[in-house]
Structures are given as C-alpha cells and as structure tokens.
Amino acid sequence: MGALDGRIAVITGAGRGIGREHALLFAREGAAVVVNDLGGANDGSGADGGPAHDVVAEITAAGGRAVANTDDVADWAGAERLVAQAVAEFGGLDVVVNNAGILRDAFLAGMTEAQWDAVVAVHLKGHAAVLRHAAAYWKDQAKAGAPRAASVVNTASASGTTVPNAGQANYGAAKAAIAALTLVAAAELERYGVRVNAIAPIARTRLTLATPGMGALFAQEVAEGEFDAFSPANIAPLVAYLAGEGCPHTGQVFAVQGGAIQRLQGWTAVAETETDGPWTVEDVGARLAAWA
C-alpha cells in the first residue's frame, strides 16, 4: 500500500528537477500522474514535449500510471485542458502540485517589461490558472454530493519569503504572491474539502544552477555515500505527505531543504505605537524614530 494509492494528481513543471522527483515518487506511492511540462528553456522560451514524455515512460516502465501533458499553464485554456485531461484519463482529480517556473533575472533599473511579465505569468498566473480550474471541478463535485478529499501544493520560494534575492524582483514578487494565494485559496476551498499548502524549496535544479551567486554552491560535488543536501529528491516526500488524504494541514507554507523542514509564518507585527487623536507628520516621525 502506497501513501497515495488511488490518488489522481496533476504535477506541473514535472519534466525535470523538483517536479520530476515529485512525479516519480507520487507514482511509486500509488498515484496516477498527469506529468505536465511545456519543455521550455530556463527563461521560458521554446517548447519540447520530450521531458514530459520521458518521465511518463520512466513511470510506466516501473509499472506506474502516468500520461503526459505539454500545455502552457500560463494559458487559461491550457490550464483548463490540463485539469480536464486528468478527469478524462483517470476519472477524477485529487491533487494539484503547482511547480512550473522560469527565471529572467535582472536588476530593477534594467528590467524589461517582457522579463517582468514572463516570470509573473508562468509562476503566479500559472499557479492561479490551474488552481482556478481545479477548484471549479472540486466545487462541482461537492455540489453533486461527491466531494473529493483534495489537496493543492503550491511552490513558493525563499526568494519570496525569507531571503529576498537581489536581481529577482519579478521572481521574488511572484513567489511571495503565491504564498498569499495559498492562504486565500485555503480559506475559500475548505468548504469543498480541499486543503491548500505551499512549499518554499531549496534544491539543485537547472534554475538554481543558473542563478548568479548560487550556482557554484549547488554545483558542488558530493562524495559517494554522503547525503546530498541539495538533491531535488529531498523535496518530494514532504509534497507527497501534503498530498495525502489523511494530511491535516491547510493554509501553511513549509520551507524544505536537505534534511530540514520549517513551518513559516507571514507578516507579523513586531512593534506598535498608538495615539488617541489624529496623527501629525511630526508625531509619526518622533514615534517611529526608534524603529530605524
């Protein structure tokens, strides 16, 4: 008996890296998987169906169930087709893992509109589009008296939560928004029996290897037999747990890297000042001077 026996999952960006590890583990744990990957380059350009089909071939060769999907998750209709494919191929949908992403790093003073739009589209809109169509399916199932104990796992990042990274205003903003989207979706979808969580993973992928100042760290070789703290395989067990029908968590963001998992908490008040009457600029300045 696998932890995900009978579960039907859509995993985006599952042709390589972290998403591929998700797909392989989900299949080993008994889930039927729709392996979505547009197959583009790091910056989102181009398309190649090979990665998605390669992962499907690997899963089916091991006796698992999987089909490939190469739709662009940033396309509203493409996200709808992705959800519909899971229902048509396997008879339903229980899990969405939003993982697809790209990078177009640039400092703000030189960032182009295209660099901003592309990253926000794939990360934020790509999450929202798949989530929207999955939510509509789950709502219909609940109204028909056949609710599914469904789960969504979104992918945020340390760049948008705990470690802002210079040169990644587009990526960090999108990832921070994904964390907020997770909390809103958790509140909305609870009535349909759906849990929504997010992870902020750190692992060796083609994106992190291409990130200035980080690539060399992730590229360091690990001696045979030693624990590889940056392996993308370290991320998948948490995601599989969050996808399980018996998992109690919802509305949470978990940081995960190597052998460490942390539960994160968002913006919290760390200082406060009050007045009994209207503020003046001078009064605000005097009160907040100690916070600088």
C-alpha positions, 0 to 999 in steps of 0.5 A, a space after each residue: 500500500 502506497 501513501 497515495 494509492 488511488 490518488 489522481 494528481 496533476 504535477 506541473 513543471 514535472 519534466 525535470 528537477 523538483 517536479 520530476 522527483 515529485 512525479 516519480 515518487 507520487 507514482 511509486 506511492 500509488 498515484 496516477 500522474 498527469 506529468 505536465 511540462 511545456 519543455 521550455 528553456 530556463 527563461 521560458 522560451 521554446 517548447 519540447 514535449 520530450 521531458 514530459 514524455 520521458 518521465 511518463 515512460 520512466 513511470 510506466 516502465 516501473 509499472 506506474 500510471 502516468 500520461 503526459 501533458 505539454 500545455 502552457 499553464 500560463 494559458 487559461 485554456 491550457 490550464 483548463 485542458 490540463 485539469 480536464 485531461 486528468 478527469 478524462 484519463 483517470 476519472 477524477 482529480 485529487 491533487 494539484 502540485 503547482 511547480 512550473 517556473 522560469 527565471 529572467 533575472 535582472 536588476 530593477 533599473 534594467 528590467 524589461 517589461 517582457 522579463 517582468 511579465 514572463 516570470 509573473 505569468 508562468 509562476 503566479 498566473 500559472 499557479 492561479 490558472 490551474 488552481 482556478 480550474 481545479 477548484 471549479 471541478 472540486 466545487 462541482 463535485 461537492 455540489 453533486 454530493 461527491 466531494 473529493 478529499 483534495 489537496 493543492 501544493 503550491 511552490 513558493 520560494 525563499 526568494 519570496 519569503 525569507 531571503 529576498 534575492 537581489 536581481 529577482 524582483 519579478 521572481 521574488 514578487 511572484 513567489 511571495 504572491 503565491 504564498 498569499 494565494 495559498 492562504 486565500 485559496 485555503 480559506 475559500 476551498 475548505 468548504 469543498 474539502 480541499 486543503 491548500 499548502 505551499 512549499 518554499 524549496 531549496 534544491 539543485 535544479 537547472 534554475 538554481 544552477 543558473 542563478 548568479 551567486 548560487 550556482 557554484 554552491 549547488 554545483 558542488 560535488 558530493 562524495 559517494 555515500 554522503 547525503 546530498 543536501 541539495 538533491 531535488 529528491 529531498 523535496 518530494 516526500 514532504 509534497 507527497 505527505 501534503 498530498 495525502 488524504 489523511 494530511 491535516 494541514 491547510 493554509 501553511 507554507 513549509 520551507 524544505 531543504 536537505 534534511 530540514 523542514 520549517 513551518 513559516 509564518 507571514 507578516 507579523 507585527 513586531 512593534 506598535 505605537 498608538 495615539 488617541 487623536 489624529 496623527 501629525 507628520 511630526 508625531 509619526 516621525 518622533 514615534 517611529 524614530 526608534 524603529 530605524 
